[in-house]
Amino acid sequence: MIGIDWGTSSFRAYRIASDGAVRDRREAPLGILAVPTGGFPAALDGAVGDWIAAGETELLLAGMIGSRQGWVEAPYCPCPAGSAEIAAATIAIPHATARIRLVPGLSARDPAGVPEVMRGEETQIIGVLDAIGDAPATLCLPGSHAKWVQVEAGRIQGFATYFTGEAFAALSRHTILARSIAPDGAHHPAAFARGVARAKQPGGLLHHLFGLRAAALFGEIAEDEAAAFLSGLLIGHEVAAALESGVAPPIHLIASEALAARYATALDGFGIPHRSHAPDAAARGLALIAERIA
Amino acid sequence: MIGIDWGTSSFRAYRIASDGAVRDRREAPLGILAVPTGGFPAALDGAVGDWIAAGETELLLAGMIGSRQGWVEAPYCPCPAGSAEIAAATIAIPHATARIRLVPGLSARDPAGVPEVMRGEETQIIGVLDAIGDAPATLCLPGSHAKWVQVEAGRIQGFATYFTGEAFAALSRHTILARSIAPDGAHHPAAFARGVARAKQPGGLLHHLFGLRAAALFGEIAEDEAAAFLSGLLIGHEVAAALESGVAPPIHLIASEALAARYATALDGFGIPHRSHAPDAAARGLALIAERIA
């Protein structure tokens, strides 16, 4: 089969053998925002048409490709949901030679009744669930919209999203903080840890944000430290809020190596054990969901 | 005398009689960001040169005009500080015919030792202190960088700043939330109150920000309500953090009518009594500081 993790700004295709092994992989600059209206069939054929022609005619697509801005909208599947519920909620897309299905995103409600959504992360989560076991566990998937996910017995029970990555981008570029932040600097782990420690102090995020500006005015933080401090401050507030909402340690991190290292530092700062999972979770999740499709 | 509240984006001049009464007032589009390098003397003469020529040769300037980006940098005066300390820390600017002095900003440290600064608000605060009395009291001055100020016996003891207004501008314009927010809509008091109520729920600000996006996707908040909801959410988080840090009610609000109404709603949401002060506090503060200058 061919599994594709097709997001807002990324396209990752996997050619997967019947035993689940990844035989081949490809990335392309075909995130859904980069594809013109009506251009998804051509984009797909351009990226993996040779695999399809070679006989791989079973395709499963996950991620923002199933959103309102994607190819076809796949309605959210409500939690709790495991691979069976997700497989049953996949939808078909017509194609001349291949059988293509879209994985739906998941929806949930937080304790106050406010809606929650994810698209793409559910496939990564399915990919690590058997390694985690059946006991209640908490997963963290960092990103623009970071997800903290409660799982149990092979099903996603519910989740909460944090606006951390988007808040970092907007605050670091479009406020007076930009004047205190060196652009494109290298990561500064000590400043990141200072930001996490600051998040544990009283005062709230809005107060801590101004403190970064004032510290820069007083020469108490360098320009090449400020981005890492802000990142640590935001991730620290995310972790603090997630811990207050209740987690089942160790936290299972599904993230790129760089982001996993930051979250490991933040969780260490709160004394919470954690474990990192291989980043190929999406390919494995696509294979497991495909197995469940009749 | 002539008192001028000269900020980043505003210029407000007052002609003040010796009994403190405001005889005349002027606004001009001469915020310090709009004045070219070296252009402050000409800007001043253009705006109030006729008043100076008519014999008003005592001038006192407060606000960002005394910052590093202003005319001359007036070093911060450390808290605790009242009108006497502020008057003693004013600095002179040479002028052909007038005697001009600059009001310094104030600095403080929060309980964790992180620096705090204000420029301009100290003059407004001095302007309302005698109406407040000598008992410990808390003032709130909303804005891009909202200030919560502890005063006692005519002196500013310390203060905390919240990045509320800047965070609103960056998050509403430069994140995916912008897609859910009608531009330039009228204020929506009920949606503002819903945002305040959301801020009182668990989950943290970063989680609540994503909840606004998800609610919009599910049609649970209208585009013309979203800006007011976001404003209520941020101001609600500011108020919650300020209350946790300790306040002495009633909260004294120094703000434009529109902002004072929003903060009144937010404080009502937390059951905290409050009182609004007339917005001419800056003119009165300039007169009181001028009296103290030898």
Interface residues (C-beta under 8 A of the other chain):
Chain A: D110 P111 A112 V114 P115 E116 V117 H145 A160 T161 Y162 F163 T164 E166 A167 A169 A170 L171 R173 H174 T175 I176 R198 Q201 P202 G203 G204 L205 L206 H207 L209 F210 G211 R213 A214 A215 L217 F218 E220 L234 H237 E238 A240 A241 E244 S245
Chain B: D110 P111 A112 V114 P115 E116 V117 H145 A160 T161 Y162 F163 T164 E166 A167 A169 A170 L171 R173 H174 T175 I176 R198 Q201 P202 G203 G204 L205 L206 H207 L209 F210 G211 R213 A214 A215 L217 F218 E220 L234 H237 E238 A240 A241 E244 S245
